[in-house]
Amino acid sequence: MRILKKNLAIQEESDFESKLSEPYRTWPVFLLAFIRLFYVSIFERALSNYLIWDIGIRKSTLGFITSAGAISYIVAPILGQYITKKYLGIRKALIFTSISTPILTGAQIFFPTPGFLIICRITIGISMGFFWPNCLTLMSKWQKISSFKKSKKNFAVFNISWNMGFILGLCVGFLLVVFSTDFLAMIVSWVLSFLLIPASLFIKKDSKAKNDGIIYQTEDPLTHLDIEENLTVDSKTPLIVYPILFSWVGVMFLAISKSSIMFSYPLFLNAFTDLSYFTYLVQLGIQSTQLIGLTWTNSMKTYSKKISTFVGLTFIIIFALTIIITKNIVVISILSVCAGLFIGFIHGTSMKIMLEYGTAKDSTRYSTVNEVIIGISFGFTPLLAGFAAEINIYSIFLFLTIAGSFVLILMGYLSRNIRKSENTVLN
């Protein structure tokens, strides 16, 4: 009898997918995400090291340069989505950003003056508004016309693509700097950025997905959570039981945490040693553990995602306090690597909630707001951290401790109605 039920379930899944699926090509998007993070992971680390160790730039100026692109990214998704919808379409928008990226990257290498770098990074931040929001929009569209199993696989592969690009890029950057210089690493990464252009040409032309019959929900998914008949959640979008604010607060804090760690670590290392290539190793560790966290949360059930988020927040608070107390470069290095896992917990849950809202509402608004929050958080954190580092670099982690405690309380309140006893209903 169990075998018969299993066969029927498999048949139903097959029938469901054949009804919903329409042809779409995923691999170019995964390839674009891989290439972009592959080249970026080398370039950003090499540029920062070059400015710190070779040019000896001031911490506050480095904060301005680091923040410029992310700050411009605050408005970039809104502008990018408007132009994409009004004039270009997703395919042409991705081709445009893939062409402009190598031009702007090369300009930073050959004219590394602070003013020009800031202009270049503002421009490249704006061009990024045509990239990530459109990738996330495609993910939501694919989820809408795919079975639960296939949409979950797409999400997992997308996360693996950009994370593996980041990880392999850091490995290559480390080897280049060990045997040569950060300047050569920048040149190599610039050459790699040209691979975005041919990859973008394989994106399929825009097609409209069917909107019928995917989901019904009340105006506020949490208001009537205890009354099953007042909330019907499609099996493909169970995470809409979380308020969208839970996702956006999580994205904000993970961006603040990661940018604080990534900005401050080279400054810590520079105070102790001249071996700049250790920055590649530590960031490699952070990205590797973040990939583990992202992959792990993707397989979790609704309630388990909540717990993993709280575990991530708690560890980051402990991490920041330990940095302040120990002031030891070995401890800082180890904890920075471990922090990636817990950032991955927060990232995996927050990103999945946002994508499922986009699917349920058939709207790009959620991915656009998500990217704006990322721009604000990644943008202003290094800017403020640069000024803080001029006075006392450990004050960055005091702020992280206070902010993390506040976020932990807020997210506990936002998810107060999501309980383990309801897990079978929500999933």
Secondary structure as GFF3:
##gff-version 3
##sequence-region A 1 427
A	DSSP	alpha_helix	2	20	.	.	.	ID=ss1
A	DSSP	alpha_helix	27	49	.	.	.	ID=ss2
A	DSSP	pi_helix	50	55	.	.	.	ID=ss3
A	DSSP	alpha_helix	59	72	.	.	.	ID=ss4
A	DSSP	alpha_helix	76	83	.	.	.	ID=ss5
A	DSSP	pi_helix	84	88	.	.	.	ID=ss6
A	DSSP	alpha_helix	89	110	.	.	.	ID=ss7
A	DSSP	alpha_helix	114	127	.	.	.	ID=ss8
A	DSSP	three_ten_helix	128	130	.	.	.	ID=ss9
A	DSSP	alpha_helix	132	144	.	.	.	ID=ss10
A	DSSP	alpha_helix	148	179	.	.	.	ID=ss11
A	DSSP	alpha_helix	182	193	.	.	.	ID=ss12
A	DSSP	alpha_helix	196	200	.	.	.	ID=ss13
A	DSSP	three_ten_helix	228	230	.	.	.	ID=ss14
A	DSSP	three_ten_helix	238	241	.	.	.	ID=ss15
A	DSSP	alpha_helix	244	272	.	.	.	ID=ss16
A	DSSP	alpha_helix	278	298	.	.	.	ID=ss17
A	DSSP	alpha_helix	302	326	.	.	.	ID=ss18
A	DSSP	alpha_helix	329	361	.	.	.	ID=ss19
A	DSSP	alpha_helix	365	391	.	.	.	ID=ss20
A	DSSP	alpha_helix	395	414	.	.	.	ID=ss21
A	DSSP	three_ten_helix	420	422	.	.	.	ID=ss22
A	DSSP	alpha_helix	423	426	.	.	.	ID=ss23
###
